[in-house]
């Protein structure tokens, strides 16, 4: 265990063994579980985005194909296929070159076979693999690059097969072996493998103007980079170029208009791009030079490149080149490159990022790990102990912080044991987890289906657009209860062995439960028990096939994976959710009569809620804002309803206008439905088909 790599490999192998032997785990072999864990942790580390484990092998002609996972980047037109070599051997050893090349070849054959109609040959025809093959075939013309990525618990060495080309597409080779996984997941290294050889990548070095201030601990270089060169760098490294500052959290509102203006300049006035654009600011760990023979410096290589300002410009140029198929000839981008020569690089990068981004619309909240919201959640996690007093949840605000805390505790056996008891891996909560659970429960399952990073981007944007009150302990307990519910749904869906779209079914299942219950559930009870009841598990298990059926039915002839990412899908599913029935699970019958808000949750008091209570709430939410407001105004003016009741209707109108982010309470629902019925009977609301019908008791009529 003195060798850090050896220790990391042993710990990873132990995690796989623990996951495989868990009674709640899906039936996976060690290699499949290795793939699953690696993809999950690389996404948490923000190295991958929307990557899914998917084992599929077969033959095309006499040759075999095999993949172990995939990711599709629509913006870059990139298909990523993962292939796994898992041996379980410790300490890790060097893999034979022939084995590595064979793994890459099998993965590429899957892409080729898919484009040639593999989906029609797969049985059954409704699996994740057949859907992926069908999507690759349908979108073949838009796939500009195929990135083959090897995942292994062994060592690959420094040399991988050279990148190539097939049918007009670039073929790239990448690998995450145990050394690289240790560097990313263990030591937290994030930039060292970004090494840009400008001559190899773009065929040219960059002339530059060196600026070396006498103080400040840095060097600066001013240059102009061809737009095509910048787009190729982004094609190769993607959002990893942005990982030290805002990542993708540049704000969603207004981006289309900005990008449209950039595209117009590229298409109509490429020579003016340099004049119109502010350029980019970048930092590097190392910079390599050559001499042009006339005493001028040429930049030939950049190591640890990070774009701290100008990420949107970079992504827009890439989109124009690889998606819109616009020529970037004549497009020049001003670039300032900073290399820190003394002091703390991370601190310097953060300062440069903040100073540079104050010039545009990026907010301080864009720096997600240091956002006050996440700092407050971390503080709550550190101080909120579960009722037994023997444990708590660990909020991983900064990636790798859980492993760092675990390693720190391992220095003393007593501390190590206490850490494992108090904060086991099963109670680790990442930023991506938080966004996934809250967005699903808050009626945004289509956002969750975008994948971890994009869903988190939308979550952060929503925090900026609609800042909530500071989270408190009641809010944190509600968050953890939601996490427990979501993870229980994931376990149930895995056990039921759906052939495809398991993660999407989970998101819509949780969102559907929240919709049917008006967001009411006994959060405090779940927190106390740190589990959901068997009755609630049975409800989720009974609903899951119906959710799967409705999702597929609403997709029709569309690509299901893409359809699930659209708000229209959620609207369609919402209209056909399963019904609640008696007896209600304990968590629903004992839910608060009023849903918990952003602050202190209301404790349940009074009689248990019934199916009729939830049904009234659902019926209220089927009425639009204009109808509620019209009923309030006309009913009060004609004295058909009391002014206090009209106030309830106006409140529901506001809830409806806000997309039902706030849900009606049981005390609001019945008088509101009674009032709506009274106004309609008085002939004040027009056609009865415009709103749902209810009897005199506020029951569905």
C-alpha positions in Angstrom: 0.0 0.0 0.0 3.1 2.3 0.0 2.7 2.6 -3.7 -0.1 5.1 -4.3 -1.1 3.5 -7.6 -1.1 0.1 -6.1 -3.3 1.3 -3.3 -5.7 3.1 -5.7 -6.0 -0.1 -7.8 -6.8 -2.2 -4.7 -9.4 0.3 -3.5 -11.0 0.4 -6.9 -11.1 -3.4 -7.1 -12.7 -3.5 -3.7 -15.4 -1.1 -4.8 -16.2 -3.3 -7.8 -16.4 -6.4 -5.6 -18.6 -4.6 -3.1 -20.9 -3.3 -5.9 -21.1 -6.7 -7.6 -21.9 -8.6 -4.4 -24.5 -6.1 -3.1 -27.9 -7.6 -2.9 -29.4 -4.4 -4.4 -27.0 -4.4 -7.4 -28.0 -5.3 -10.9 -26.7 -8.6 -12.3 -23.4 -7.5 -13.8 -20.1 -9.2 -14.3 -17.0 -7.5 -12.8 -16.0 -6.0 -16.2 -19.4 -4.5 -16.7 -19.4 -3.0 -13.2 -15.9 -1.6 -13.8 -17.3 0.2 -16.8 -20.3 1.5 -15.0 -18.2 2.8 -12.0 -15.6 4.4 -14.2 -18.1 6.2 -16.4 -20.0 7.4 -13.3 -16.9 8.7 -11.6 -15.4 10.3 -14.7 -18.7 12.2 -15.2 -18.6 13.3 -11.6 -15.1 14.5 -12.2 -16.4 16.4 -15.3 -14.2 14.4 -17.7 -17.2 12.9 -19.5 -20.6 14.1 -20.3 -23.8 12.0 -20.7 -21.8 8.7 -21.0 -23.8 5.4 -20.6 -22.6 1.9 -20.0 -23.9 -0.5 -22.6 -22.4 -3.9 -23.3 -23.0 -5.3 -26.8 -21.0 -7.7 -28.8 -21.6 -9.8 -32.0 -20.3 -10.5 -35.5 -20.5 -8.7 -38.8 -19.3 -11.1 -41.4 -16.3 -12.9 -40.0 -15.2 -10.1 -37.8 -16.4 -9.4 -34.3 -17.6 -6.1 -32.8 -17.9 -5.0 -29.2 -18.6 -1.9 -27.1 -19.0 -1.4 -23.4 -20.5 2.1 -23.4 -21.2 5.2 -25.5 -21.7 9.0 -25.5 -22.9 11.3 -28.2 -22.0 15.0 -28.4 -24.6 16.6 -30.7 -22.9 20.0 -30.6 -19.6 18.6 -31.8 -21.0 15.9 -33.9 -18.9 13.4 -32.0 -19.6 9.7 -31.3 -17.7 8.3 -28.4 -17.6 4.5 -28.0 -16.1 2.9 -24.9 -14.4 -0.5 -24.9 -13.2 -2.2 -21.7 -10.4 -4.5 -20.9 -10.8 -5.6 -17.3 -8.6 -8.4 -15.9 -8.7 -7.8 -12.1 -4.9 -8.2 -11.9 -3.1 -6.3 -9.1 -0.7 -4.6 -9.3 -1.6 -3.4 -12.8 0.6 -4.6 -15.7 1.2 -3.3 -19.2 -1.3 -4.6 -21.7 0.0 -6.1 -25.0 -0.3 -3.7 -27.9 -2.2 -6.3 -29.9 -4.9 -6.4 -27.3 -5.3 -2.7 -27.2 -5.5 -2.4 -31.0 -8.0 -5.3 -31.1 -10.3 -3.6 -28.6 -10.3 -0.4 -30.7 -10.9 -2.3 -33.9 -14.0 -4.1 -32.4 -15.4 -0.8 -31.2 -15.0 0.8 -34.6 -16.7 -2.1 -36.3 -19.8 -1.5 -34.2 -20.0 2.0 -35.5 -19.5 0.8 -39.1 -22.0 -2.0 -38.7 -24.5 0.5 -37.2 -24.3 2.8 -40.1 -24.9 -0.2 -42.4 -28.1 -1.3 -40.8 -27.1 -3.3 -37.7 -30.2 -2.3 -35.8 -32.4 -4.4 -38.1 -30.4 -7.5 -37.3 -30.4 -7.2 -33.5 -32.9 -9.2 -31.5 -34.9 -8.1 -29.6 -35.3 -4.9 -31.5 -36.2 -2.6 -28.5 -33.0 -2.7 -26.5 -30.5 0.1 -25.7 -28.1 -1.4 -28.2 -30.7 -1.5 -31.1 -31.8 2.1 -30.3 -28.1 3.2 -30.3 -27.4 1.5 -33.6 -30.5 3.0 -35.1 -29.5 6.4 -33.9 -26.0 6.1 -35.3 -27.5 5.0 -38.7 -30.0 7.9 -38.7 -27.4 10.5 -37.8 -24.4 9.2 -39.7 -24.2 12.3 -41.9 -23.9 14.5 -38.8 -21.2 12.4 -37.1 -17.9 14.2 -38.0 -15.7 12.2 -35.6 -15.6 8.9 -33.8 -13.6 8.8 -30.5 -12.7 5.3 -29.4 -12.0 5.2 -25.7 -10.4 2.3 -23.9 -11.2 1.7 -20.2 -8.9 -0.6 -18.3 -7.8 -1.6 -14.9 -4.3 -2.2 -16.3 -1.7 0.0 -18.0 -1.6 1.1 -21.7 1.8 2.8 -21.8 2.4 6.1 -23.5 1.7 5.1 -27.1 -1.8 4.6 -28.6 -2.7 3.9 -32.2 -2.4 7.0 -34.3 -5.5 8.9 -35.1 -6.9 8.3 -38.6 -9.8 8.9 -40.9 -12.7 6.7 -42.1 -15.4 7.8 -44.6 -14.6 11.5 -44.1 -14.7 11.2 -40.3 -11.7 11.6 -38.0 -11.0 8.6 -35.8 -9.5 9.4 -32.4 -8.0 7.0 -29.9 -8.0 7.7 -26.1 -7.6 5.6 -23.0 -8.3 5.8 -19.3 -5.9 3.2 -17.7 -5.2 2.8 -14.0 -2.5 5.5 -14.1 -4.7 8.1 -15.6 -7.7 7.1 -13.5 -5.5 7.5 -10.4 -4.4 10.9 -11.6 -7.9 12.1 -12.3 -9.9 10.4 -9.5 -7.2 9.9 -6.9 -4.8 12.8 -7.1 -7.3 15.2 -8.7 -5.0 16.2 -11.6 -7.2 17.8 -14.2 -5.0 19.5 -16.9 -1.7 17.7 -17.4 -2.9 15.5 -20.2 -4.1 18.4 -22.3 -1.0 18.8 -24.4 -1.5 20.7 -27.7 1.1 20.2 -30.4 0.1 23.1 -32.7 2.1 21.8 -35.7 0.8 18.3 -35.5 -2.8 19.4 -34.8 -3.1 22.4 -37.1 0.0 22.4 -39.2 1.4 25.7 -38.0 3.1 27.4 -35.1 2.0 30.8 -33.8 4.1 33.9 -33.9 3.7 35.8 -30.6 4.6 38.9 -28.7 6.1 38.0 -25.3 5.3 40.3 -22.3 7.2 39.6 -19.1 6.2 41.9 -16.3 8.8 42.6 -13.6 6.3 41.7 -10.9 3.2 39.5 -10.7 4.6 36.1 -10.9 3.5 35.4 -14.5 4.4 35.7 -18.2 2.0 36.8 -20.9 2.0 36.2 -24.6 -0.1 37.9 -27.2 -1.0 36.1 -30.4 -3.6 35.6 -33.1 -4.9 32.1 -33.6 -6.7 31.0 -36.8 -10.3 30.1 -36.1 -9.8 26.7 -37.7 -7.0 25.9 -35.3 -9.1 26.9 -32.2 -12.0 24.8 -33.4 -9.7 21.8 -33.9 -8.4 22.2 -30.4 -11.9 22.3 -29.0 -12.9 19.3 -31.2 -10.1 17.3 -29.6 -10.6 18.4 -25.9 -14.1 19.8 -25.7 -15.4 21.3 -22.4 -12.3 20.0 -20.6 -10.7 23.2 -21.8 -13.1 25.1 -19.6 -12.9 22.9 -16.5 -11.0 25.4 -14.3 -13.5 28.1 -14.5 -17.1 28.3 -15.6 -17.3 24.9 -17.4 -20.5 25.2 -19.4 -22.3 27.5 -17.0 -22.1 30.6 -19.1 -25.9 31.1 -18.9 -28.5 29.8 -21.3 -30.6 32.9 -21.9 -29.4 35.0 -24.8 -26.8 32.5 -26.1 -28.7 31.9 -29.3 -28.7 35.5 -30.3 -25.0 35.9 -29.5 -24.0 32.8 -31.4 -26.2 33.8 -34.3 -24.3 37.1 -34.5 -21.0 35.2 -34.4 -22.2 32.9 -37.2 -23.2 35.8 -39.3 -19.8 37.3 -39.0 -18.1 34.0 -39.9 -20.4 33.5 -42.9 -20.5 37.0 -44.3 -17.5 38.9 -43.0 -14.8 36.4 -41.8 -12.1 39.0 -42.2 -13.8 41.2 -39.6 -14.0 38.6 -36.9 -10.7 39.9 -35.3 -12.1 43.4 -35.2 -15.5 42.5 -33.8 -14.5 39.8 -31.2 -12.8 40.4 -27.9 -10.9 37.1 -28.2 -10.0 34.6 -25.5 -7.9 34.5 -22.4 -6.1 31.3 -21.6 -3.7 29.9 -19.0 -1.1 27.2 -19.5 1.1 25.1 -17.3 3.9 25.1 -19.9 4.5 26.7 -23.2 7.0 25.5 -25.9 8.7 27.8 -28.4 10.7 27.7 -31.6 12.6 30.4 -33.5 11.5 31.5 -37.0 15.1 32.2 -38.0 14.6 36.0 -37.7 14.7 36.2 -34.0 11.0 36.0 -33.5 9.3 33.5 -31.1 6.9 30.9 -32.4 4.6 29.0 -30.0 4.7 25.3 -30.9 3.1 23.6 -27.9 0.8 24.3 -25.0 0.5 22.0 -22.0 -2.3 22.3 -19.4 -4.3 24.7 -21.6 -7.4 26.3 -20.0 -9.7 28.9 -21.6 -10.7 31.1 -18.7 -12.5 33.7 -20.8 -13.9 33.2 -24.3 -15.4 29.7 -24.0 -18.5 30.8 -25.8 -16.5 32.2 -28.7 -14.5 28.9 -28.8 -17.6 26.7 -28.8 -19.3 28.9 -31.4 -16.4 28.6 -33.8 -16.4 24.9 -33.4 -20.1 24.7 -34.0 -19.8 26.8 -37.1 -17.0 24.6 -38.5 -18.2 21.1 -37.6 -22.0 21.4 -37.3 -23.0 24.3 -39.6 -20.2 23.3 -42.0 -19.0 26.9 -42.4 -15.5 27.7 -43.6 -13.3 29.4 -41.0 -10.8 30.6 -43.6 -10.0 34.2 -42.9 -11.3 34.0 -39.3 -8.6 35.2 -36.8 -9.0 35.2 -33.0 -7.0 37.4 -30.6 -5.5 35.4 -27.8 -3.8 36.3 -24.5 -1.9 33.4 -23.0 -0.8 33.5 -19.3 1.8 31.2 -17.7 2.2 31.4 -14.0 5.8 31.4 -13.0 5.5 31.7 -9.2 2.7 31.3 -6.7 -0.4 29.1 -6.6 -1.5 28.3 -10.2 -5.1 27.3 -9.1 -5.5 30.6 -7.2 -4.1 32.6 -10.1 -6.4 30.8 -12.5 -9.4 31.5 -10.3 -8.4 35.2 -10.1 -7.9 35.5 -13.8 -11.2 33.8 -14.5 -13.2 36.1 -12.2 -11.5 39.3 -13.4 -11.8 38.4 -17.1 -15.4 37.2 -16.8 -16.6 40.4 -15.0 -16.5 42.0 -18.4 -19.4 40.0 -19.7 -22.6 38.3 -18.5 -21.0 35.6 -16.5 -21.9 35.8 -12.8 -19.8 34.8 -9.8 -22.3 32.0 -9.3 -21.0 30.5 -12.5 -18.0 29.1 -10.6 -20.0 26.2 -9.4 -17.8 24.6 -6.8 -17.4 28.0 -5.0 -21.0 29.1 -5.4 -22.4 30.1 -2.0 -25.3 27.7 -2.5 -22.9 24.7 -2.8 -20.8 25.9 0.1 -24.0 26.1 2.3 -25.0 22.6 1.3 -21.6 21.3 2.2 -21.8 23.0 5.6 -25.2 21.5 6.2 -23.9 18.0 5.3 -21.1 18.4 7.7 -23.4 19.4 10.6 -26.6 17.4 9.9 -26.2 14.0 11.5 -28.8 11.3 11.0 -31.1 10.5 14.0 -28.9 7.7 15.2 -26.1 10.2 15.7 -23.6 7.7 14.1 -23.5 9.0 10.6 -24.0 11.8 8.1 -24.1 12.4 4.4 -21.0 13.7 2.6 -21.6 16.4 0.0 -18.8 16.5 -2.5 -18.8 20.1 -3.4 -15.4 20.0 -5.1 -14.6 16.9 -7.1 -12.3 14.5 -5.5 -13.0 15.9 -2.0 -14.5 12.6 -0.8 -11.4 10.6 -1.8 -9.2 13.3 -0.3 -11.1 13.0 3.0 -11.0 9.3 2.9 -7.2 9.2 2.3 -6.6 11.7 5.1 -8.6 9.5 7.5 -6.6 6.4 6.4 -3.5 7.8 8.1 -4.8 6.5 11.4 -6.7 3.2 11.7 -9.2 4.7 14.2 -9.9 7.7 12.0 -10.3 5.4 8.9 -12.8 3.2 10.7 -14.8 6.2 11.9 -14.9 7.8 8.5 -16.2 4.6 6.9 -18.9 4.2 9.5 -20.0 7.8 9.5 -19.7 8.6 5.8 -19.8 5.4 3.7 -19.7 5.7 -0.1 -23.5 5.0 -0.1 -24.0 8.4 1.6 -21.8 10.3 -0.8 -23.7 13.0 -2.7 -22.2 14.9 -5.6 -23.3 18.2 -7.3 -24.5 16.2 -10.2 -26.5 13.9 -7.9 -28.1 16.9 -6.2 -29.2 18.5 -9.5 -30.5 15.1 -10.8 -32.7 14.4 -7.7 -34.1 17.9 -7.3 -34.8 18.5 -11.0 -36.7 15.2 -11.2 -38.8 15.9 -8.1 -39.5 19.4 -9.2 -41.0 18.2 -12.5 -38.0 18.5 -14.8 -37.3 14.9 -15.8 -36.6 15.9 -19.4 -33.7 18.0 -18.0 -32.4 15.0 -16.1 -32.4 13.0 -19.4 -30.0 15.5 -20.9 -27.2 13.8 -18.8 -25.4 14.9 -15.7 -23.5 17.9 -17.0 -26.2 19.5 -19.0 -28.8 18.9 -16.3 -26.5 20.6 -13.8 -26.0 23.5 -16.2 -29.8 24.0 -16.3 -30.0 23.6 -12.5 -27.4 26.3 -12.0 -29.1 28.6 -14.5 -32.4 28.1 -12.6 -30.7 29.1 -9.3 -29.6 32.3 -10.9 -32.9 33.1 -12.5 -35.0 32.2 -9.4 -32.7 32.5 -6.4 -34.2 30.4 -3.5 -33.9 31.3 0.2 -30.7 30.0 1.8 -31.0 26.3 2.4 -31.5 25.3 6.1 -31.4 22.0 7.9 -35.1 21.2 7.0 -34.3 21.8 3.4 -31.2 19.5 3.6 -33.2 16.7 5.2 -35.7 17.1 2.4 -32.9 16.9 -0.1 -31.6 13.6 1.4 -35.1 12.1 1.6 -35.4 12.9 -2.1 -32.0 11.3 -2.8 -33.1 8.2 -0.9 -36.3 7.9 -2.9 -34.5 8.4 -6.2 -31.9 5.8 -5.4 -34.6 3.4 -4.3 -36.2 3.9 -7.7 -32.9 3.3 -9.5 -32.5 0.0 -7.6 -36.0 -1.1 -8.4 -35.6 -0.3 -12.1 -32.3 -2.2 -12.2 -33.9 -5.2 -10.5 -36.8 -5.2 -13.0 -34.3 -5.5 -15.9 -36.0 -3.2 -18.4 -34.3 -3.8 -21.8 -33.7 0.0 -22.4 -33.8 3.5 -21.1 -33.6 2.6 -17.4 -32.2 5.9 -16.3 -34.9 7.8 -18.2 -37.6 5.6 -16.6 -36.3 6.5 -13.2 -36.4 10.2 -13.8 -39.9 10.1 -15.1 -41.0 7.7 -12.4 -39.9 10.0 -9.6 -41.3 13.1 -11.4 -44.6 11.3 -11.9 -44.9 10.5 -8.2 -44.2 14.1 -7.4 -46.8 15.2 -9.9 -49.5 12.8 -8.7 -48.9 13.8 -5.0 -48.6 17.5 -5.5 -45.0 17.2 -4.2 -46.3 15.9 -0.8 -44.4 13.1 0.8 -43.2 12.4 4.4 -39.7 13.8 3.9 -39.0 13.8 7.6 -40.1 10.2 8.0 -37.8 9.1 5.2 -34.9 11.1 6.7 -35.5 9.4 10.1 -35.6 5.9 8.7 -33.0 6.6 5.9 -35.1 4.4 3.7 -38.5 4.2 2.1 -41.2 1.8 3.1 -41.9 -1.5 1.4 -45.3 -0.2 0.5 -43.8 2.8 -1.4 -41.3 0.4 -3.1 -44.3 -1.7 -4.2 -46.0 1.5 -5.6 -42.9 2.4 -7.6 -42.5 -1.2 -8.8 -46.2 -1.2 -10.0 -45.9 2.2 -11.7 -42.6 1.5 -13.6 -44.0 -0.7 -16.4 -46.8 1.9 -17.0 -44.2 4.8 -17.1 -42.1 2.8 -19.6 -45.2 2.0 -21.8 -46.3 5.7 -21.8 -42.8 6.9 -22.6 -42.5 4.7 -25.6 -46.1 5.4 -26.8 -45.6 9.2 -26.7 -42.3 8.8 -28.6 -44.1 7.3 -31.6 -41.7 7.2 -34.6 -39.3 9.6 -32.9 -35.9 8.6 -31.5 -36.9 7.7 -27.9 -33.6 8.9 -26.4 -34.0 12.3 -27.9 -37.8 12.5 -27.3 -37.3 12.0 -23.5 -35.2 15.2 -23.4 -38.0 17.4 -24.5 -40.5 19.2 -22.4 -43.3 18.0 -24.7 -42.5 14.5 -23.6 -43.1 15.3 -20.0 -46.3 17.2 -20.8 -47.6 14.1 -22.7 -46.5 11.7 -19.9 -48.1 13.9 -17.3 -51.5 13.4 -18.9 -51.3 9.6 -18.6 -49.8 8.9 -15.2 -50.9 5.9 -13.1 -53.4 6.5 -10.4 -52.9 6.3 -6.7 -55.1 3.8 -4.8 -55.8 2.9 -1.2 -54.2 2.0 1.0 -51.6 4.8 0.4 -48.0 4.1 1.4 -47.1 5.4 4.8 -45.0 8.3 3.3 -48.0 9.6 1.4 -50.7 9.1 4.0 -48.6 10.9 6.5 -47.3 13.7 4.2 -47.8 17.3 5.3 -51.1 18.8 4.3 -49.1 21.6 2.8 -45.9 20.8 0.8 -42.6 21.9 2.2 -41.4 25.1 0.7 -37.8 26.3 0.3 -37.6 26.9 4.0 -38.8 24.9 7.0 -40.9 21.8 6.1 -44.3 21.6 7.8 -44.7 18.6 10.0 -47.7 16.5 9.5 -50.6 17.1 11.8 -54.2 16.0 11.7 -55.8 13.1 9.8 -54.0 11.1 7.2 -54.2 12.2 3.6 -56.4 10.1 1.3 -56.4 9.3 -2.4 -59.3 11.9 -2.7 -57.0 14.6 -1.3 -54.3 13.9 -3.9 -57.0 13.6 -6.6 -58.4 17.1 -5.8 -54.9 18.5 -6.0 -54.3 16.9 -9.3 -57.6 18.3 -10.7 -56.7 21.7 -9.5 -53.4 21.5 -11.5 -55.3 20.7 -14.6 -56.9 24.1 -14.7 -54.9 26.9 -16.3 -54.0 30.3 -14.8 -56.4 32.3 -16.9 -59.4 30.1 -15.8 -58.5 30.4 -12.1 -58.2 34.2 -12.4 -61.4 34.6 -14.5 -63.3 32.5 -11.9 -61.9 34.6 -9.1 -62.8 38.0 -10.7 -66.2 37.0 -12.0 -67.2 35.0 -8.9 -66.3 37.8 -6.5 -67.8 40.6 -8.6 -71.1 38.7 -8.8 -70.9 37.7 -5.2 -71.2 34.0 -6.3 -68.1 33.3 -4.1 -66.7 34.9 -0.9 -63.8 37.3 -1.3 -61.6 35.0 0.8 -62.3 32.1 -1.6 -61.6 34.4 -4.5 -58.2 35.0 -2.9 -57.5 31.2 -2.9 -58.4 31.1 -6.7 -56.0 34.0 -7.3 -53.3 32.2 -5.4 -53.8 29.1 -7.6 -53.7 31.3 -10.7 -50.3 32.4 -9.6 -49.2 28.8 -9.0 -50.4 27.8 -12.5 -48.6 30.8 -14.1 -45.4 29.6 -12.4 -45.7 26.2 -13.9 -46.9 24.7 -10.6 -43.5 25.1 -9.0 -45.7 25.6 -6.0 -48.6 23.1 -5.5 -52.0 23.7 -4.0 -52.6 22.4 -0.5 -55.4 20.1 0.5 -57.0 23.0 2.4 -56.9 25.1 -0.9 -58.0 22.4 -3.3 -61.5 21.6 -2.0 -62.8 25.2 -1.6 -61.2 26.1 -4.9 -63.0 23.3 -6.8 -66.3 24.1 -5.1 -65.9 27.8 -6.1 -65.0 26.9 -9.7 -68.1 24.7 -9.9 -70.3 27.5 -8.4 -69.0 30.0 -10.9 -69.6 27.6 -13.8 -73.1 26.8 -12.6 -73.9 30.5 -12.5 -73.0 30.6 -16.2 -70.1 32.9 -15.8 -67.3 30.8 -17.3 -68.5 29.9 -20.8 -68.3 26.3 -22.1 -68.1 23.6 -19.5 -65.5 21.7 -21.7 -63.0 24.4 -20.9 -62.4 23.2 -17.3 -62.7 19.9 -15.5 -66.1 19.0 -13.9 -66.6 18.4 -10.2 -69.6 17.5 -8.0 -70.9 19.5 -5.1 -68.3 18.0 -2.8 -65.4 18.9 -5.0 -65.1 15.4 -6.3 -64.4 14.6 -9.9 -67.8 14.5 -11.7 
